[in-house]
Amino acid sequence: MYVRDAKNRDEAWLLDAIEQLGLDDVAFRSRDYVIAVDQESGDRAGFGRLRLHRDDDTERIELTGIGVLPEWRGRGVGAHVVERLVDTAAADGFETVYVLTDQPEYLRQFGFAEVDTDELPGALSDRLAEKREFLGGGVVGLELAVDDFEMPERFREAFKNAEPADAGEPDATESPEDFGIDPESATYKYDTGR
């Protein structure tokens, strides 16, 4: 597995995945995303994006649209997407990143801490109201100094050998019932009479 910047050819997949996971796609631009990809199969497993907010003369960066396809969950994919986003924000000169989420516990394990609504920068406070309207109550603001990001070792290990949940051999045993046929009463057009 590895995480890379999204490319134009990823746009349709991203939009489908965002819709499938019920995430918001406000101000969608595929070039803002990173995507986790299985290096063996080329399958895309998860994604996330950075969204820039301007507040007076100050710029803030938000990690948003973070999603992992159900079959890839529990394999460190989301953790590595978050890590890549934090690293990108740091490389772009941001010292702090923000997340507005209804699942704060997941992000707390990386060092994110809750921010009181009154202490959020203006643009992010407005965005929080939008997200609460979209996701319902329970959305909180979190912040992290980029140098304080911590990756739990269990996510690194899970990511190294990640495979989708249904990666086993497909069950090749098919029965007449799989096709809606009752073998006790079915007649066949080409019955040989044996």
C-alpha positions as CSV (number, residue, x, y, z in Angstrom):
1,M,0.0,0.0,0.0
2,Y,1.0,3.6,-0.6
3,V,-0.6,7.0,-0.5
4,R,-0.2,9.3,-3.5
5,D,-1.7,12.6,-4.8
6,A,-4.9,12.2,-6.7
7,K,-4.8,12.5,-10.5
8,N,-7.4,13.8,-12.9
9,R,-8.3,10.2,-13.8
10,D,-9.3,9.6,-10.2
11,E,-12.1,12.1,-10.3
12,A,-14.9,9.8,-11.2
13,W,-13.8,7.2,-8.7
14,L,-13.5,9.8,-5.9
15,L,-17.0,11.2,-6.6
16,D,-18.5,7.7,-6.5
17,A,-16.6,6.8,-3.3
18,I,-17.6,10.1,-1.6
19,E,-21.2,9.4,-2.5
20,Q,-21.0,5.8,-1.3
21,L,-19.6,6.8,2.1
22,G,-22.0,9.8,2.5
23,L,-19.2,12.4,2.8
24,D,-19.6,16.0,1.8
25,D,-18.0,17.1,-1.5
26,V,-18.3,20.9,-1.0
27,A,-15.9,22.7,-3.3
28,F,-14.7,19.4,-4.8
29,R,-11.4,19.5,-6.7
30,S,-9.7,16.2,-7.3
31,R,-6.2,17.8,-7.1
32,D,-6.8,18.5,-3.4
33,Y,-7.1,14.8,-2.6
34,V,-4.6,12.0,-1.7
35,I,-5.5,8.4,-2.4
36,A,-4.3,5.2,-0.7
37,V,-3.6,2.6,-3.4
38,D,-2.8,-1.1,-3.2
39,Q,0.5,-1.5,-5.1
40,E,-0.3,-5.1,-6.1
41,S,-3.8,-4.7,-7.6
42,G,-3.9,-1.0,-8.1
43,D,-7.2,-0.9,-6.2
44,R,-7.9,2.4,-4.4
45,A,-8.7,1.9,-0.7
46,G,-9.1,5.3,0.8
47,F,-8.8,9.1,0.4
48,G,-8.8,12.5,2.0
49,R,-8.2,16.1,1.2
50,L,-6.8,19.4,2.3
51,R,-9.1,22.4,2.1
52,L,-7.7,25.9,2.4
53,H,-9.7,28.6,4.3
54,R,-8.9,32.3,4.4
55,D,-9.8,34.3,7.4
56,D,-8.9,38.0,7.1
57,D,-5.2,37.8,6.2
58,T,-4.7,34.3,7.7
59,E,-4.9,31.0,6.0
60,R,-6.0,27.8,7.8
61,I,-5.9,24.3,6.5
62,E,-8.6,21.7,7.1
63,L,-8.3,17.9,6.7
64,T,-11.6,16.8,5.3
65,G,-13.4,14.2,3.2
66,I,-11.4,11.4,4.8
67,G,-12.8,8.0,3.9
68,V,-11.9,4.4,3.7
69,L,-13.8,1.9,1.7
70,P,-15.5,-0.7,4.0
71,E,-13.4,-3.7,2.8
72,W,-10.2,-1.8,3.6
73,R,-11.1,-0.6,7.1
74,G,-9.0,-1.7,10.1
75,R,-5.9,-2.0,7.9
76,G,-4.2,1.4,8.6
77,V,-5.4,3.0,5.4
78,G,-7.1,6.0,7.1
79,A,-4.1,6.5,9.4
80,H,-1.8,6.8,6.4
81,V,-4.1,9.1,4.6
82,V,-4.2,11.4,7.6
83,E,-0.4,11.2,7.9
84,R,0.1,12.2,4.3
85,L,-2.3,15.1,4.7
86,V,-0.6,16.4,7.8
87,D,2.8,16.0,6.1
88,T,1.6,17.9,3.0
89,A,0.2,20.7,5.2
90,A,3.5,20.9,7.0
91,A,5.4,21.1,3.7
92,D,3.1,23.9,2.6
93,G,4.1,25.9,5.7
94,F,1.2,25.3,8.0
95,E,1.9,24.7,11.7
96,T,-1.6,23.6,12.7
97,V,-4.2,21.5,10.9
98,Y,-7.9,21.4,11.8
99,V,-10.6,18.7,11.4
100,L,-14.3,19.1,11.8
101,T,-15.7,15.6,12.4
102,D,-18.4,13.5,14.0
103,Q,-15.8,10.8,14.8
104,P,-13.3,12.6,17.0
105,E,-12.1,9.4,18.8
106,Y,-10.4,8.1,15.7
107,L,-8.3,11.3,15.3
108,R,-7.5,11.7,18.9
109,Q,-5.2,8.7,18.7
110,F,-2.9,10.7,16.4
111,G,-2.6,13.6,18.8
112,F,-5.6,15.8,17.7
113,A,-7.3,17.7,20.5
114,E,-10.8,19.2,20.7
115,V,-11.1,23.0,20.1
116,D,-13.9,24.9,21.7
117,T,-16.2,26.3,19.1
118,D,-15.6,29.9,20.2
119,E,-11.8,29.4,19.7
120,L,-12.1,28.1,16.1
121,P,-10.9,30.6,13.5
122,G,-13.9,32.4,11.8
123,A,-13.9,30.5,8.5
124,L,-13.7,27.2,10.3
125,S,-16.5,28.2,12.6
126,D,-18.7,28.9,9.6
127,R,-17.6,25.5,8.1
128,L,-18.5,23.8,11.4
129,A,-22.0,25.1,11.1
130,E,-22.2,23.8,7.5
131,K,-21.0,20.3,8.6
132,R,-23.4,20.2,11.5
133,E,-26.2,20.9,9.1
134,F,-24.9,18.2,6.7
135,L,-24.0,15.5,9.3
136,G,-26.3,16.5,12.1
137,G,-25.2,17.3,15.7
138,G,-22.1,15.8,17.3
139,V,-19.6,17.5,14.9
140,V,-16.7,18.9,16.8
141,G,-13.5,20.8,15.9
142,L,-10.1,19.3,16.4
143,E,-6.7,20.8,15.9
144,L,-3.1,19.4,15.8
145,A,0.3,21.0,15.6
146,V,1.8,19.2,12.6
147,D,5.0,18.4,14.6
148,D,2.8,16.6,17.2
149,F,1.4,14.0,14.8
150,E,1.8,10.4,16.2
151,M,1.3,7.2,14.2
152,P,0.5,4.2,16.4
153,E,2.8,1.3,15.4
154,R,-0.2,-1.0,14.9
155,F,-1.3,1.1,11.9
156,R,2.1,0.9,10.3
157,E,2.1,-2.9,10.6
158,A,-1.4,-3.3,9.4
159,F,-0.7,-1.0,6.4
160,K,2.4,-3.0,5.3
161,N,0.4,-6.1,4.4
162,A,-3.1,-4.6,3.9
163,E,-5.6,-6.6,1.9
164,P,-9.3,-6.0,1.4
165,A,-11.6,-8.0,3.7
166,D,-12.9,-10.1,0.8
167,A,-9.5,-10.8,-0.7
168,G,-9.8,-14.6,-0.1
169,E,-10.5,-17.0,-2.9
170,P,-14.0,-16.7,-4.3
171,D,-16.3,-19.6,-3.5
172,A,-16.6,-21.4,-6.8
173,T,-19.2,-23.9,-5.6
174,E,-22.5,-22.9,-7.1
175,S,-25.7,-24.7,-6.5
176,P,-29.0,-24.6,-8.5
177,E,-30.5,-22.6,-5.6
178,D,-28.0,-19.8,-6.4
179,F,-29.8,-19.3,-9.6
180,G,-33.3,-19.6,-8.2
181,I,-33.8,-23.2,-9.4
182,D,-35.6,-25.8,-7.2
183,P,-33.7,-29.0,-8.2
184,E,-36.6,-31.2,-6.9
185,S,-39.2,-29.8,-9.2
186,A,-37.3,-28.2,-12.1
187,T,-37.7,-29.5,-15.6
188,Y,-35.0,-29.0,-18.1
189,K,-35.4,-28.1,-21.8
190,Y,-32.6,-30.4,-22.8
191,D,-33.5,-33.3,-20.5
192,T,-31.8,-36.5,-22.0
193,G,-34.1,-38.8,-20.1
194,R,-31.5,-40.5,-18.1
